[in-house]
Amino acid sequence: MKSSAAIEQLYKNYYDDEVGRKRTVTARQTVGHIASIVRESPVERLLDIGAGDGAVLEELQRRAFARSLHAYEISESGLQAIFARRLPHLIRARHFDGYSIEAHYQEFDLGITAHVLEHVEHERAFLREAARVSKLLYVEVPLELTVSIKRAIGYGSSYGHINFYNPETFRNLLVTSGLEIVDFAIFPNSLDYERFEAGTVAGSIKYMVRSGFLRFAPAIAPRFMTYLAGALVRLQH
């Protein structure tokens, strides 16, 4: 199994300047989420699957979160951007077909795949392979399957989103992929992200509304507003 030609073409030159600026902001919040769930660090060997332009890798290195970093990425432009960062702790960064990772069973102490699953054609095959090579796997997705799903599909298509989740469907996907959920959390976007997207004033208001709604009505909020879900999983035995 490999990604379709259409998917590979879409991501061939995906990491232009506009996407790169946004990923720098999202990387900070993503690594914050990882650190809140994976509380023991530094991790010995960390693998970023679908590493994009390396923004998350660079933030992980800045925080000294892992002693060695490894990456697989489908996009050639992404790999070039990773190499350009010249990360001292990066041991390897390789191209892959989206589904086959050249690594041994549980070779890595922690695998991460953040904001990748919503782009993947065959989600369960991808998750099983990511979990095969990782003792623990952190998966993060946007929760866009809300009452505004039509708008989310229109907006997400420009970023290559083909899958849409709410907390229940995301959990179900993980379990039916043969994974055990060790920890699970729902996050609002960070203040920095909201300000990047909407400006200082409007972004600050959006942050207060979104985070407040989640805090006071955690079961209801994801049905009406977009949040992020992070899950720490491992293969079921």
For each residue, the residues with C-beta under 8 A, 3 or more apart:
1: 97 99 100 122 125
2: 97 98 99 100
3: 7 8 74 97 98 99 121
4: 7 8 121
5: 8 9
6: 9 10
7: 3 4 10 11 74 98 119 121 160
8: 3 4 5 11 12 74
9: 5 6 12
10: 6 7 14 160
11: 7 8 14 74 75 77 78 119 160
12: 8 9 75 76 77
13: 16 75 77
14: 10 11 19 75 77 78 160
15: 19 20 23 52 53 75 77 78 81
16: 13 19 20 77
17: 20 21
18: 21 22
19: 14 15 16 22 23 53 159
20: 15 16 17 23 24 53 55 81
21: 17 18 24 25
22: 18 19 25 26 196
23: 15 19 20 26 27 52 53 55 56
24: 20 21 27 28 55
25: 21 22 28 29 190 192 193 196
26: 22 23 29 30 55 115 193
27: 23 24 30 31 55 56 58 59
28: 24 25 31 32 59 190 192
29: 25 26 32 33 187 189 190 192 193 228
30: 26 27 33 34 56 59 114 115 140
31: 27 28 34 35 56 59 60 63 65
32: 28 29 35 36 190
33: 29 30 36 37 140 185 187 228 230
34: 30 31 37 38 60 65 112 114 138 140 230
35: 31 32 38 39 41 63 65
36: 32 33 39 185
37: 33 34 138 183 185 230 232
38: 34 35 41 43 110 136 138 232
39: 35 36
40: 43
41: 35 38 63 64 65 66
42: 64 65 66 67
43: 38 40 46 65 66 67 109 110
44: 66 67 68 109
45: 66 67 68 70 107 108 109 110
46: 43 60 65 66 68 69 70 108 109 110 111 112
47: 70 71 72 101 103 107 108 110 111 112 133 134
48: 51 56 57 60 69 70 71 72 111 112 113 114
49: 71 72 101 111 112 113 116 130
50: 72 73 74 113 114 116 119
51: 48 54 56 57 71 72 73 78 82 93
52: 15 23 55 56 73 75 78 81
53: 15 19 20 23 77 78 81 82
54: 51 57 58 71 78 81 82 85 87 93
55: 20 23 24 26 27 52 58 59
56: 23 27 30 31 48 51 52 59 60 112 114
57: 48 51 54 60 61 69 71 82 85 87 90
58: 27 54 55 61 62 85 87
59: 27 28 30 31 55 56 62 63
60: 31 34 46 48 56 57 63 65 66 69
61: 57 58 64 65 66 69 87 88 89 90
62: 58 59
63: 31 35 41 59 60
64: 41 42 61
65: 31 34 35 41 42 43 46 60 61
66: 41 42 43 44 45 46 60 61 69 89 110
67: 42 43 44 45 89
68: 44 45 46 89 91
69: 46 48 57 60 61 66 87 89 90 91
70: 45 46 47 48 90 91 92 93 108
71: 47 48 49 51 54 57 82 90 92 93 94
72: 47 48 49 50 51 93 94 95 96 101
73: 50 51 52 78 79 82 93 94 95 96
74: 3 7 8 11 50 78 95 96 97 98
75: 11 12 13 14 15 52 78 79
76: 12 79 80 95
77: 11 12 13 14 15 16 53 80 81
78: 11 14 15 51 52 53 54 73 74 75 81 82
79: 73 75 76 82 83 93 94 95
80: 76 77 83 84
81: 15 20 52 53 54 77 78 84 85
82: 51 53 54 57 71 73 78 79 85 87 90 93
83: 79 80 86 93
84: 80 81
85: 54 57 58 81 82 90
86: 83
87: 54 57 58 61 69 82 90
88: 61
89: 61 66 67 68 69
90: 57 61 69 70 71 82 85 87 93
91: 68 69 70
92: 70 71
93: 51 54 70 71 72 73 79 82 83 90
94: 71 72 73 79 102
95: 72 73 74 76 79
96: 72 73 74 99 100 101 102
97: 1 2 3 74 100
98: 2 3 7 74 120 121 126
99: 1 2 3 96 122 125 126 129
100: 1 2 96 97 129
101: 47 49 72 96 129 130 132 133
102: 94 96
103: 47 107 108 133
104: 107 133
105: 132 133
106: 132 133 134 135
107: 45 47 103 104 133
108: 45 46 47 70 103 111 133 134 135
109: 43 44 45 46 134 135 136
110: 38 43 45 46 47 66 134 135 136 137 138
111: 46 47 48 49 108 130 131 133 134 136 137 138
112: 34 46 47 48 49 56 137 138 139 140
113: 48 49 50 116 117 126 130 137 138 139 140
114: 30 34 48 50 56 138 139 140
115: 26 30 118 140 141 142
116: 49 50 113 119 120 126
117: 113 120 123 126 127 139 141 163 173
118: 115 141 142 144 156 161 162 163 164 165
119: 7 11 50 116 160 161 162 163
120: 98 116 117 123 126 162 163
121: 3 4 7 98 162
122: 1 99 125 126
123: 117 120 126 127 163 173 177
124: 127 128 173 176 177
125: 1 99 122 128 129
126: 98 99 113 116 117 120 122 123 129 130
127: 117 123 124 130 131 137 139 173 174 177 179
128: 124 125 131 132 177 178 179 235
129: 99 100 101 125 126 132 133
130: 49 101 111 113 126 127 133 134 137 139
131: 111 127 128 134 137 177 178 179 233 234 235
132: 101 105 106 128 129 235
133: 47 101 103 104 105 106 107 108 111 129 130
134: 47 106 108 109 110 111 130 131 137 234
135: 106 108 109 110 234
136: 38 109 110 111 182 232 233 234
137: 110 111 112 113 127 130 131 134 179 232 233 234
138: 34 37 38 110 111 112 113 114 230 231 232 233
139: 112 113 114 117 127 130 174 230 231 233
140: 30 33 34 112 113 114 115 228 229 230 231
141: 115 117 118 165 170 228 229
142: 115 118 156 161 165 226 227 228 229
143: 146 165 166 167 170 186 222 226 227 228 229
144: 118 149 152 156 161 164 165 226
145: 149 152 164 165 166 169
146: 143 149 152 166 222 223 224 225 226
147: 223 224
148: 151 152 224 226
149: 144 145 146 152 153 164
150: 153 154
151: 148 154 155
152: 144 145 146 148 149 155 156 161 164 226
153: 149 150 156 157 161 164
154: 150 151 157
155: 151 152 158 159
156: 118 142 144 152 153 159 160 161 164
157: 153 154 160 161
158: 155
159: 19 155 156
160: 7 10 11 14 119 156 157
161: 118 119 142 144 152 153 156 157 164
162: 118 119 120 121
163: 117 118 119 120 123
164: 118 144 145 149 152 153 156 161
165: 118 141 142 143 144 145 169 170 173 229
166: 143 145 146 169 170 222 223
167: 143 170 171 186 222 229
168: 171 172
169: 145 165 166 172 173
170: 141 143 165 166 167 173 174 229 231
171: 167 168 174 175 181 184 231
172: 168 169 175 176
173: 117 123 124 127 165 169 170 176 177
174: 127 139 170 171 177 179 181 231 233
175: 171 172 179 181
176: 124 172 173
177: 123 124 127 128 131 173 174
178: 128 131 235 236
179: 127 128 131 137 174 175 233 234 235 236
180: 233 234 235 236
181: 171 174 175 184 231 232 233
182: 136 232 233 234
183: 37 231 232
184: 171 181 229 230 231 232
185: 33 36 37 229 230 231
186: 143 167 214 218 222 227 228 229 230
187: 29 33 227 228 229 230
188: 207 210 211 214 227 228
189: 29 193 194 197 207 210 227 228
190: 25 28 29 32 193 194 207
191: 194 195 203 204 207
192: 25 28 29 195 196
193: 25 26 29 189 190 196 197
194: 189 190 191 197 198 203 204 206 207 210
195: 191 192 198 199 200 203 204 207
196: 22 25 192 193 203
197: 189 193 194 203 206
198: 194 195 202 203 206
199: 195 202 203
200: 195 203 204
201: 204 205
202: 198 199 205 206
203: 191 194 195 196 197 198 199 200 206 207
204: 191 194 195 200 201 207 208
205: 201 202 208 209
206: 194 197 198 202 203 209 210
207: 188 189 190 191 194 195 203 204 210 211
208: 204 205 211 212
209: 205 206 212 213
210: 188 189 194 206 207 213 214 221 225 227
211: 188 207 208 214 215
212: 208 209 215 216
213: 209 210 216 217 221 224 225
214: 186 188 210 211 217 218 221 222 225 227
215: 211 212 218
216: 212 213
217: 213 214 220 221
218: 186 214 215 221
219:
220: 217 223 224
221: 210 213 214 217 218 224 225 227
222: 143 146 166 167 186 214 225 227
223: 146 147 166 220
224: 146 147 148 213 220 221
225: 146 210 213 214 221 222
226: 142 143 144 146 148 152
227: 142 143 186 187 188 189 210 214 221 222
228: 29 33 140 141 142 143 186 187 188 189
229: 140 141 142 143 165 167 170 184 185 186 187
230: 33 34 37 138 139 140 184 185 186 187
231: 138 139 140 170 171 174 181 183 184 185
232: 37 38 136 137 138 181 182 183 184
233: 131 136 137 138 139 174 179 180 181 182
234: 131 134 135 136 137 179 180 182
235: 128 131 132 178 179 180
236: 178 179 180
237:
